[in-house]
Amino acid sequence: MALIEISTLKHHPINEEIYSLSNIDELAKSIQEVGLLEKLIVNADFEIISGNRRFEALKRLNFEFVEVEIKELSKDDEILYIISYNKQRVKTKRELLNEIKHLSNIWKQKTGRKSKDEMSSNIGTQKTRNKISKELDVSTGNISKLIFIEKTETSFIELIDKDEISINQAYLQCVRINADKQIKKNTTDKSNNNHKDKIDIDYKIFHKSSHSLNEIDDETIQLIFTSPPYWNKRKYTSKNIEIGSEKTPDEYIENLVSHLLDCHRVLKKEGSFYLNLGDTYIDKSLQNIPHRVIIELLKNNWILRNTIIWKKKNYLPQSNKDSLTPSYEFIFHLVKSKHYYYNQIKTPTKSENGKKVKPSIYHREVEEKKLIRKTFTPYFANELKNLNDFWTDDILETATFNQVSLKKLNISIGHPAAFPIDIIILPILQTTQENDIVLDPFSGSGSVGECALKSQRQYIGYEINRNFIELQNKRLQQIISKKNI
Ligand SMILES: C[S@@+](CC[C@H](N)C(=O)[O-])C[C@H]1O[C@@H](n2cnc3c(N)ncnc32)[C@H](O)[C@@H]1O
């Protein structure tokens, strides 16, 4: 410890690079009232490692001497100390980004990946990212988004700091900016046939991530029916744009909700959005992920009309002896406006002879053992009751039949999480009319596409796994050829 003349001290250059010296007057006032509670820490050159704001306040208060502790550290350790001493501080996103860059330079350099003076906007391996996330107590998802935003449109960081735009809004905007740049680049590339990306439907499948739906104009989709990958279940690709492989449920929820932002833009005001989501256990505790996602979506202007229980017929048997076997999933019906299109479908309860019956569309198909018809006929029976929100065998029995019929058509589904197509038919009949466009941003094997085309609707799908693209194209092409016979 030493008593040093204030005029010999200076700000640490790294501190100046990372942090702004804000709220000095307040700090000076508090030092005046209660004194200097913590000593300053400086290096051998009297550059301040801890206490840069206090130093500024002391100067304003005309202090001449101050007690300091001198610490001899390597240059990298000085930076780590500076960041660590600022842990409790309320930081702007700009300051956070500065910290991220410095930490990444140090840690990447330690693994021999980067030269010291290169301040890259790419922070390298997942391991480095995780380490930074832990050190700064910020999710890896937000770290990636901030870096991406800064790289694409750096002025957005200041708008986020002024609370004029959220990280997710800025991120989505940047995704669009990048996609626009890509489209412009493609237009000037003579070898690129631009027509291939135009939507000229019956159906169109895009082999790309659906985080931005740039190919679709605002408010053109009547129905979105989708099932994103659930958290921490299957891995469909090795790509890091894949949803579901985030480190924690919190990251998954944040990522998925921001991923789905563009769905709100493309959906018509009178449109509907059906979202199927499953839950996951951590250490024997269910994480309640579906409802947590919905709570976030409601903050993004969605209206929740129904939480449908899809009682699965073929659920996975469980061997554990201390809990029930999960046998249902949620399907959430969301809308954008209270005035959405809805075609109330009734269910028959009893036939003439008093026995329970299934809705006629399915009934007829099963009895005649025929393939699904070209057009689905909704079963309207005014005197009968409205469909309820607990979907059981009435709907699912025919799913088995439809899977069989697909096999007969020699189409193998080939997707580990394909929908039974019957759970899609009712929403299509309820919320769309012929020729409307149906979208599945996680298209998989194209089950939603199949239902849409068979019910004379049009279809757009997004999928990142190339194998599934081929599978869907084959499947949907077959339906189109049959329709044209
Ligand atoms: C649960 S599966 C959907 C299955 C589909 N409903 C069906 O019936 O076949 C989720 C799909 O989303 C795809 N996927 C994952 N991340 C994606 C992304 N960022 N953009 C588009 N598709 C993605 C996966 O490859 C997978 O095929």
The ligand as an SDF file (V2000), in Angstrom:
LIG
                    3D

 27 29  0  0  0  0  0  0  0  0999 V2000
  -39.6760  -31.8140  -35.4840 C   0  0  0  0  0  0  0  0  0  0  0  0
  -39.0140  -31.7710  -37.0630 S   0  0  0  0  0  0  0  0  0  0  0  0
  -40.4120  -31.3610  -38.0570 C   0  0  0  0  0  0  0  0  0  0  0  0
  -41.1190  -32.5780  -38.5740 C   0  0  0  0  0  0  0  0  0  0  0  0
  -42.2630  -32.2360  -39.4870 C   0  0  0  0  0  0  0  0  0  0  0  0
  -43.3630  -31.6250  -38.7720 N   0  0  0  0  0  0  0  0  0  0  0  0
  -42.7510  -33.5190  -40.1730 C   0  0  0  0  0  0  0  0  0  0  0  0
  -43.9060  -33.8940  -40.0410 O   0  0  0  0  0  0  0  0  0  0  0  0
  -41.9520  -34.1590  -40.8350 O   0  0  0  0  0  0  0  0  0  0  0  0
  -38.1080  -30.2800  -37.1030 C   0  0  0  0  0  0  0  0  0  0  0  0
  -37.3640  -30.0110  -38.4120 C   0  0  0  0  0  0  0  0  0  0  0  0
  -36.8130  -28.6960  -38.3470 O   0  0  0  0  0  0  0  0  0  0  0  0
  -35.5890  -28.6960  -39.0660 C   0  0  0  0  0  0  0  0  0  0  0  0
  -34.8220  -27.5080  -38.6200 N   0  0  0  0  0  0  0  0  0  0  0  0
  -34.0340  -27.3470  -37.5160 C   0  0  0  0  0  0  0  0  0  0  0  0
  -33.5410  -26.0970  -37.4260 N   0  0  0  0  0  0  0  0  0  0  0  0
  -34.0350  -25.4200  -38.5140 C   0  0  0  0  0  0  0  0  0  0  0  0
  -33.9030  -24.0740  -38.9880 C   0  0  0  0  0  0  0  0  0  0  0  0
  -33.1290  -23.2000  -38.3490 N   0  0  0  0  0  0  0  0  0  0  0  0
  -34.5770  -23.7180  -40.1280 N   0  0  0  0  0  0  0  0  0  0  0  0
  -35.3480  -24.6270  -40.7920 C   0  0  0  0  0  0  0  0  0  0  0  0
  -35.4930  -25.9180  -40.3990 N   0  0  0  0  0  0  0  0  0  0  0  0
  -34.8500  -26.3120  -39.2770 C   0  0  0  0  0  0  0  0  0  0  0  0
  -34.9540  -30.0390  -38.7140 C   0  0  0  0  0  0  0  0  0  0  0  0
  -34.0100  -30.4570  -39.6910 O   0  0  0  0  0  0  0  0  0  0  0  0
  -36.1980  -30.9570  -38.6710 C   0  0  0  0  0  0  0  0  0  0  0  0
  -36.4150  -31.6070  -39.9060 O   0  0  0  0  0  0  0  0  0  0  0  0
  1  2  1  0
  2  3  1  0
  2 10  1  0
  3  4  1  0
  4  5  1  0
  5  6  1  0
  5  7  1  0
  7  8  2  0
  7  9  1  0
 10 11  1  0
 11 12  1  0
 11 26  1  0
 12 13  1  0
 13 14  1  0
 13 24  1  0
 14 15  1  0
 14 23  1  0
 15 16  2  0
 16 17  1  0
 17 18  1  0
 17 23  2  0
 18 19  1  0
 18 20  2  0
 20 21  1  0
 21 22  2  0
 22 23  1  0
 24 25  1  0
 24 26  1  0
 26 27  1  0
M  CHG  2   2   1   9  -1
M  END
$$$$
